[in-house]
Amino acid sequence: MSTVIQALYSPSSVHRLPTEILLKIFAFCLAPDDSNNEAFTALHIVRISHVSHVWREVSLAYPPFWSNIAFKTPYLATTMLERSKPLPIVVRANLTPGGGQFDDNSYRIRCTFKAVSRALRNSDRAKEINLRTGPSERLPKAFEDIRPTSSRLEYLALRGYGDNIRSTVFDVPSSIFAQCLFPLKTLILERCKVVPSDLTRHCSHLTHLELHSVPSFNIGDLFAIFRLASSTLQVIILDSIPIPRGVFERIQHTSFPHLSVLKFTAPNGDSHAHNVFFFLHFMTIPFTANLILEFLILGPTWQIPAPIIPALSRHFTGGDAIRSLIIFQTNLHKRRGLRIQGWAKPSLPGFFYAEDAPSPAVDVHWVCEEAEDGSSLERILIDLASIGPLHAVQALTIARVSVLSVTAMDSLLLMLPSLGEVCIHGSASLRAVCGLEPNGGSITRPPPLVRLRELKRLTIYEASFRNNGTQDVDLHVLRNCLGQLVVNGHETTELIVCYSDACRQDMEELAKHVRHILWDGSINGTTSVPVPPQTDTVLTSN
């Protein structure tokens, strides 16, 4: 877009472009993209309209050029409203700029509200109303201006923000929804209170429904919307919705043939919010859809909402076999937990940093209170066996688990015979996979890692290879385990060591047992490690 803008301002091109070409360029500039979701800014519009007399005439007579009303320069909003007629307009604004420190009586806030209210009085023409706001005494008056007698509104987003992430910032008056029928395709509400029954009749064409910390909904309210829009919904996101306990027998099973994303989140520990996950019992979604669940479990693991495991089983077994399973502990409120990510692909593309990973088809976060001996965690691992078919899993990550026994690791790896990639975070998981119990005792049988005949890559994060300068247990058990793999004829193709206190000598010893080694991000991993002369191992360090 910046290249196009520079070209437009070039004097050599001013008098050579015919009107038809200019209009196509203007239309291209107005289209939002990934780097600028607000499309053209008011500054660009003013600059282009001042390039030449011809360009000014063309731009003034081109309504789409002015339809995305600019509120960062409020004085221009009235002009844009007039020049955009009779086309639909976009009203997108932060009513309280300045974050939580704004002054509700400041000149800037008063001007912003005045300009936005003026645009909302033209709500008959609005195809998008997208407002973000903190608490303000001016909000009721602004909402009163949304009274269309006919509507083109396809996108409605009302977002509140403030210091308390769970508090309601404003009430949405019922009068907004009472005047006429909205042809809504996108509905996003955040930290606001609304009468659910006011929304239902406007949702028959919804493709995107997103609710964040919105109270007053019950199971029936949500399923009324689901049933009405089941044939068109593509994205459902429910985040921290405090749904009261209700009667589920009255819920009708609903199919969503076009759903691509289903995300349920309840990270704040509200036990009532667990009812959201019971929706899975009454929903049929395509196996190609991304399923994202995140919630906090209070108490023992048997209190996990019962439908989750069966729902995962249906989702996994109905499509391609899950190829990747990731289990890790998150530090939220210092509680232990698990995460499962699954990619329904023939193979998982290689990636080094987490942000480079492709979006998983399944992403489940369990943050739970666990016994210090790790027994609850091990019971969850056993429960995972019921979701199959795990025989096709090719990649496994276990991260930040503080207690993990060799028995639990053995049971898990027996379910995953096709593993080609293992990623370990932390000493507890590394020692368990290499055959060392939490109390330091070794086992007489082969370590769990040795049974993986298809292993091609082993990644170690946050291991403790050194103790007061001398080699520690993590290095010894890993070296011995890699040695057994070589003896058994299953030499690991690649070893990656990251963010660990390894030194040059440690890497040289480990390099003897693998074909390729990458040492990156370690405390002492700032210089290249020479390849031992007795091996042909390729070893690099970043």
Secondary structure, 3 states (H helix, E strand, C coil): CHHHHHHHCCHHHCCCCCHHHHHHHHHHHHCCECCECCCCCHHHHHHHHCCCHHHHHHHHCCHHHHCECCCCCHHHHHHHHHHCCCCCEEEEEECCCCHHHCCCCCHHHHHHHHHHHHHHCCCCCEEEEEEEECCCCCHHHHHHCCCCCCCCCCEEEEEECCCCCCCCCEECCCHHHHCCCCCCCEEEEECEECCHHHHHCCCCCCCEEEEECCCCCCHHHHHHHHHHHCCCCCEEEEECCCCCCCCCCCCCCEECCCCCEEEEEECCCCHHHHHHHHHHHHEECCCCCEEEEEEEECCCHHHCCCCHHHHHHHHHHHCCCCCEEEEECCCHHHCEEEEEEECCCCCCCCCCCHHHCCCCCEEEEEEECCCCCCHHHHHHHHHHHHHCCHHHCCEEEEECCCCCCHHHHHHHHHCCCCCCEEEEECHHHHHHHCCECCCCCECCCCCHHHHCCCCCEEEEECCCCEECCEECHHHHHHHHHHHHHHHCCCCEEEEEEECCCCCHHHHHHHHCCEEEEEEECCCCCCCCCCCCCCCCCEEEEC
